[in-house]
């Protein structure tokens, strides 16, 4: 069972790193939106391409624009923190319980 425990631990760590990276991409997108970025810049295009599908789905389902402020990045960041706390920690605790004692 130690192989399954190590596998689950590795999956949890990779998921945690991936969610953290995506959270920083969302933060970068939010900071970029404060200025008038060049839409042909490769970094701006990357940020928009990686975040717009998620942010658009949040904007479509919830009214997240209050007084000119778009709160969809905040909602996505809170969802990422929830998944890191719930899913990643649950995987690590489950791996610890089935692992060697």
C-alpha atoms as one frame of an Amber mdcrd trajectory, in Angstrom:
protein
   0.000   0.000   0.000   2.971   2.324   0.351   3.106   2.706  -3.445  -0.473
   3.986  -3.560   0.227   6.284  -0.616   3.306   7.719  -2.336   1.364   8.119
  -5.588  -1.465   9.995  -3.853   1.027  12.211  -2.058   2.762  13.028  -5.355
  -0.567  13.779  -7.062  -1.557  16.042  -4.165   1.736  17.955  -4.329   1.550
  18.387  -8.115  -2.069  19.538  -7.839  -1.065  22.012  -5.124   1.750  23.425
  -7.261  -0.507  23.658 -10.320  -3.226  25.456  -8.380  -0.685  27.863  -6.884
   0.747  28.675 -10.315  -2.742  29.257 -11.717  -3.573  31.509  -8.772  -0.530
  33.659  -9.570  -1.555  33.755 -13.233  -4.989  35.029 -12.151  -3.318  37.651
  -9.946  -1.110  38.714 -12.867  -4.161  39.009 -15.090  -5.912  41.170 -12.501
  -2.899  43.467 -12.189  -2.546  43.721 -15.967  -6.216  44.716 -16.242  -5.548
  47.867 -14.194  -3.523  49.369 -17.034  -4.078  49.478 -20.764  -1.872  46.575
 -21.908  -0.703  46.011 -25.457  -3.003  43.232 -26.733  -0.255  41.954 -29.064
   2.253  41.395 -26.263   2.968  37.680 -25.837   2.672  37.790 -22.041  -0.666
  39.608 -22.172  -1.982  37.152 -24.753  -0.846  34.218 -22.597  -2.521  35.654
 -19.497  -5.772  36.270 -21.367  -5.717  32.858 -23.074  -5.170  30.945 -19.835
  -7.581  32.875 -17.644 -10.421  34.066 -19.866 -12.258  30.709 -20.166 -12.508
  30.388 -16.381 -13.245  34.051 -15.731 -15.830  34.173 -18.520 -17.702  31.193
 -17.095 -17.803  32.909 -13.679 -18.966  36.204 -15.227 -21.667  34.425 -17.209
 -23.112  32.649 -14.138 -22.743  35.367 -11.498 -23.103  39.134 -11.600 -19.536
  39.903 -10.553 -19.248  43.467 -11.823 -20.162  45.910  -9.059 -19.440  49.576
  -9.594 -16.925  48.947 -12.368 -14.952  46.350 -10.418 -14.768  42.788 -11.711
 -14.822  40.337  -8.816 -14.482  37.172 -10.924 -10.713  36.872 -10.187 -11.493
  37.039  -6.465 -14.052  34.255  -6.813 -11.589  32.089  -8.761  -8.832  32.683
  -6.186 -11.219  31.737  -3.361 -12.156  28.571  -5.271  -8.471  27.717  -5.712
  -7.840  28.192  -1.992 -10.853  25.982  -1.239  -9.546  23.224  -3.525  -6.080
  23.480  -2.023  -7.476  23.226   1.477 -10.082  20.551   0.813  -8.842  18.322
  -2.016  -5.071  18.530  -1.587  -5.134  18.206   2.197  -7.659  15.352   1.967
  -5.432  13.478  -0.489  -2.394  13.926   1.734  -4.281  12.789   4.845  -5.722
   9.783   3.001  -2.258   8.855   1.740  -0.945   9.123   5.295  -3.616   6.755
   6.579  -3.066   4.061   3.968   0.708   4.358   4.044   3.133   2.461   6.253
   2.677   2.864   9.953
